[in-house]
């Protein structure tokens, strides 16, 4: 099953997203910010990134730009999941494939993940 990297400085959001994905059979890695996420990306094969916008050290926009610079991860799908509704254009320009505003339902999140990865998940 594909491996998904969840990047968020909120422990509650990270736990909800991770639990939702793991219940559907995905392997999940977690990072607190963009710096930690890049470290994971350098050491593991990640199939999709779900990132928050506002985080310490390196925010979601910077993380997305850094991922797009790396030829190895240039095409990895990136979903930006955030409470900030005004940054959608910046996120898409940085290279995010999708900008979702929190709160998002589990069904909606899984539907987008399935679409980007081209996989069916267990019910």
N, C-alpha and C positions, 0 to 999 in steps of 0.2 A: 504494500500500500504506500502511496506517496507520503513524503515527509514535509510537514508544514512548520514554518517558523512563525511564532506569535511574538510580536514585539510590542510591549506596553508596560509603562511604569506603574500602572494600577494593578495591584495584586488581585483585586476582585474581578476586574474585566479579564485579566489574563486567565484566571481560573475558570470563568464562565466559558470563554472561547475555547480554551484547551479541553475542558470537559466535553463540550459539544462536539468537537472534532474527534476526540478519542472514542466517544460512544459510537461514532460512525466508522471506526476502524482505522483512522488516520494515525500515523506516528507524529508526535508533536514535540518540538523543541521550543524553549522559551528564552526570551531576552528582555532585560529591563529597559534598554535604550538602543539607539543605533550603533553605538560603539561595540556593545556586546553582541549585537546581531551580526555585524561584519566579521567578528571573530569566529562566530559559528559558521557563517557562510564560507569562510576560508578553509575550514576544517571538515565540513560535512556537505554531502549532497542534499540540497534543499529543493523541493519542487514548487513551493509557493510560499509567499511571505504575506502575512497579515500584520499590518503595523498601525500604531496610533500616530497621530500627527504631532501632538505636543508631548515631548519627553525631555528629560535632562540630557546633558552631554551632546547628544546628536538627535535632532528631531526626525520625524518621518519623512519630511521633504529632503533633508540632507541624506538620509539613509537611501531613499529611492534614487537620488542622483548618483550616489556612490555605487549602488548595485548596477545601474545602467551603464556606468563607466567600465565595469569589469566584463570582458568578453565571455567569460564562463557563465555569468548570470544575467547577461544582457536581456535575455528573453524570458526570464522567470516571471510568472504572473505576480503582481503586487496589488493587494487590496488594502486601501487605506480606510481604517475604521476609526471614526472620530466624532466628537461632539461639536466640533467647530464647522458650521455649515458654510462659512464664507471662504474657505480655502480650496474649494473643489478645483477651480481652474489651475491654480498653482500646482496642486497635486498631480493633475493630469499632465500638465506641461513638464513636470519633473520626471514623469514616466510611469506613474501609477496606472494600472489597468482599470481600476474601479475605485470610486470614492463612496463609501457608505457612511451614513450618519447614524450614530448611536441614539437611541437603542435600536438594535436590529434583531429580528427574531432568529432563532436557531435554524428554522426552516429556510429563511432567506439566505443566511450565511452559507449553509450547506449547499443550497442550490447554486450559488455563485461559485463555490469551491469546486463542485462537480463539473460545472461548465468549463472552468479554466483548466482543470486537470483531465477532463474527458474520461472520468471514471464513474462507476455506479457505487453507491455505498450501501452498507447493510441497513435494514430497517430497524 
